[in-house]
Amino acid sequence: MLLEKIISISGKPGLYKLVSQLKNGFIIEEVTTKKKVSIGNSSQVSLLDNIAMFTFDKEVPLFEVFENIAKNYEYKETISHKSTEDELKEFMTASLPNYDTDRVYFSDIKKLAQWYNILHKAGYITPESFVKAEAETVEGEATDEVNIEKDAPKKAAPKADKPATPKVKASTGAKAATKSTHRKMG
């Protein structure tokens, strides 16, 4: 699943995909409707790829939690984020059995269910989306597992006035999008 460009924006419902960078902000696309809008650098955004959930012994990346949910629900939609507190806590226990009940708040569980269902509706939740790419073997020797998106060598692009791909650059407003550390839910 490619979460690298999927973001949550504080104060805006739903999930968005980073499309392009502007001089003073970003062009984003709502993942379900594909409607494009621009936001300023002052918007507080969080990359889903940088979010993790607390367990009693470690932090689990959101990608892995989504994978657990997908397997538990056979890659179908899960319970609504508007379900009862008991139903949502049961959903969380099934998805991440040893989650830290003191640091993962009820609002985090609701957000997890909502985000999963949004990504499912947008076509991001499929059995293929969780399969890790394997590197080709050379003369019968197995190579290490590789995430092609992050580890593949970059080809040099022809020089241009503007970058060919959008990059999230550090600015005072887009705090969460530029941090390399994980944002914790809870």
C-alpha positions as CSV (number, residue, x, y, z in Angstrom):
1,M,0.0,0.0,0.0
2,L,1.4,3.3,-0.9
3,L,0.8,5.6,2.0
4,E,3.8,7.9,1.2
5,K,1.6,10.6,-0.4
6,I,-1.6,10.1,1.6
7,I,-2.2,12.8,4.2
8,S,-4.6,13.9,6.9
9,I,-5.2,17.6,7.3
10,S,-6.1,19.0,10.7
11,G,-9.5,20.5,10.6
12,K,-10.6,18.8,7.3
13,P,-12.5,15.5,7.2
14,G,-11.2,12.7,5.0
15,L,-7.9,11.7,3.5
16,Y,-6.0,13.4,0.7
17,K,-3.2,12.6,-1.8
18,L,-0.4,15.0,-2.4
19,V,-0.4,15.8,-6.1
20,S,2.0,18.7,-6.5
21,Q,3.9,21.3,-4.6
22,L,3.3,25.0,-5.1
23,K,5.5,27.9,-4.1
24,N,3.4,28.6,-1.0
25,G,1.5,25.3,-0.5
26,F,0.4,22.1,-2.1
27,I,-2.2,20.7,-4.6
28,I,-4.1,17.8,-3.0
29,E,-6.7,15.4,-4.2
30,E,-9.4,14.0,-2.0
31,V,-8.9,10.2,-2.2
32,T,-12.5,9.1,-2.8
33,T,-13.9,12.0,-4.9
34,K,-10.6,12.8,-6.7
35,K,-11.5,16.5,-6.3
36,K,-8.3,18.7,-6.4
37,V,-7.8,21.7,-4.2
38,S,-4.8,23.7,-3.0
39,I,-3.8,24.3,0.6
40,G,-1.3,26.7,2.1
41,N,1.9,25.9,4.0
42,S,0.2,26.9,7.2
43,S,-2.1,23.8,7.1
44,Q,-1.1,21.1,9.6
45,V,-0.8,17.9,7.6
46,S,0.2,14.4,8.7
47,L,1.6,11.8,6.3
48,L,-0.1,8.5,7.1
49,D,3.3,6.8,6.3
50,N,4.7,8.6,9.4
51,I,2.0,7.5,11.8
52,A,2.4,4.6,14.2
53,M,0.2,3.2,17.0
54,F,1.4,2.4,20.5
55,T,1.5,-1.2,21.8
56,F,2.8,-2.1,25.2
57,D,6.2,-3.0,23.8
58,K,6.7,-1.0,20.6
59,E,5.2,1.3,18.0
60,V,3.5,-0.3,15.1
61,P,3.4,1.5,11.7
62,L,-0.1,2.4,10.5
63,F,0.5,0.3,7.4
64,E,0.8,-2.9,9.5
65,V,-2.4,-2.1,11.4
66,F,-4.2,-1.6,8.2
67,E,-2.9,-4.9,7.0
68,N,-4.2,-6.6,10.1
69,I,-7.6,-5.1,9.7
70,A,-7.7,-6.1,6.0
71,K,-6.9,-9.7,6.9
72,N,-9.4,-9.8,9.7
73,Y,-12.2,-8.4,7.4
74,E,-11.1,-10.3,4.3
75,Y,-10.2,-7.0,2.5
76,K,-13.7,-5.7,2.9
77,E,-15.0,-2.6,4.7
78,T,-14.8,-2.7,8.4
79,I,-17.2,-1.4,11.1
80,S,-18.2,2.2,11.1
81,H,-16.3,4.8,13.1
82,K,-19.8,5.7,14.5
83,S,-20.2,2.3,16.1
84,T,-20.5,1.9,19.9
85,E,-17.4,2.3,22.1
86,D,-17.5,-1.4,23.0
87,E,-17.7,-2.4,19.3
88,L,-14.8,-0.2,18.4
89,K,-12.6,-1.4,21.3
90,E,-13.3,-5.0,20.2
91,F,-12.3,-4.0,16.6
92,M,-9.1,-2.5,18.0
93,T,-8.3,-5.6,20.1
94,A,-8.7,-7.8,17.0
95,S,-6.6,-5.5,14.8
96,L,-3.8,-4.8,17.2
97,P,-4.2,-7.2,20.2
98,N,-1.5,-5.7,22.5
99,Y,-2.4,-2.0,21.8
100,D,-1.6,0.3,24.7
101,T,-5.0,1.0,26.2
102,D,-3.7,4.1,28.1
103,R,-2.0,5.8,25.1
104,V,-4.4,4.8,22.3
105,Y,-7.5,6.9,22.8
106,F,-11.0,6.1,21.8
107,S,-10.8,9.0,19.2
108,D,-7.7,7.3,17.7
109,I,-9.7,4.0,17.3
110,K,-12.5,5.9,15.6
111,K,-10.1,7.6,13.3
112,L,-8.4,4.3,12.4
113,A,-11.8,2.7,11.4
114,Q,-12.7,5.8,9.4
115,W,-9.4,6.0,7.6
116,Y,-9.4,2.3,6.8
117,N,-12.9,2.6,5.3
118,I,-12.0,5.7,3.3
119,L,-8.9,3.9,1.8
120,H,-11.0,0.8,1.1
121,K,-13.6,2.9,-0.7
122,A,-10.9,4.6,-2.7
123,G,-9.4,1.2,-3.8
124,Y,-6.3,1.3,-1.7
125,I,-7.2,-1.9,0.3
126,T,-6.7,-5.0,-1.8
127,P,-4.7,-8.2,-1.2
128,E,-2.2,-6.9,-3.7
129,S,-1.7,-3.6,-1.9
130,F,0.0,-5.4,1.0
131,V,2.3,-7.7,-1.0
132,K,5.9,-6.6,-0.7
133,A,7.9,-6.6,-4.0
134,E,10.8,-9.1,-4.2
135,A,14.0,-8.3,-5.9
136,E,14.9,-10.4,-8.9
137,T,17.3,-13.3,-8.4
138,V,20.7,-13.4,-10.1
139,E,22.0,-16.9,-11.1
140,G,19.7,-18.7,-8.7
141,E,20.7,-16.6,-5.6
142,A,17.9,-15.1,-3.6
143,T,18.2,-11.4,-2.8
144,D,16.9,-9.5,0.1
145,E,13.3,-8.3,0.0
146,V,13.2,-4.7,-1.3
147,N,10.6,-2.0,-1.3
148,I,10.9,-0.8,-4.9
149,E,9.4,2.6,-4.3
150,K,11.9,3.6,-1.6
151,D,15.0,1.5,-2.4
152,A,15.2,1.5,-6.2
153,P,18.0,3.7,-7.6
154,K,16.7,7.0,-9.0
155,K,17.3,7.7,-12.7
156,A,18.6,11.2,-13.4
157,A,15.8,13.4,-14.8
158,P,16.5,16.0,-17.5
159,K,17.2,19.3,-15.9
160,A,14.2,21.6,-15.8
161,D,13.1,24.8,-14.2
162,K,10.7,23.0,-11.9
163,P,11.1,19.6,-10.2
164,A,9.5,16.7,-12.0
165,T,7.9,15.2,-8.9
166,P,6.4,17.0,-5.9
167,K,8.4,17.0,-2.7
168,V,7.3,18.0,0.7
169,K,9.8,20.7,1.8
170,A,10.4,21.9,5.3
171,S,8.3,25.0,6.2
172,T,7.0,26.3,9.4
173,G,3.4,25.5,8.6
174,A,3.6,21.9,7.3
175,K,5.1,20.5,10.5
176,A,3.9,16.9,10.5
177,A,4.5,16.4,6.8
178,T,8.2,17.1,7.1
179,K,9.2,15.2,10.2
180,S,11.1,12.0,9.7
181,T,9.9,10.7,13.1
182,H,6.7,8.8,13.5
183,R,3.6,10.6,14.7
184,K,2.0,8.5,17.3
185,M,-1.8,8.1,17.5
186,G,-2.7,8.6,21.1
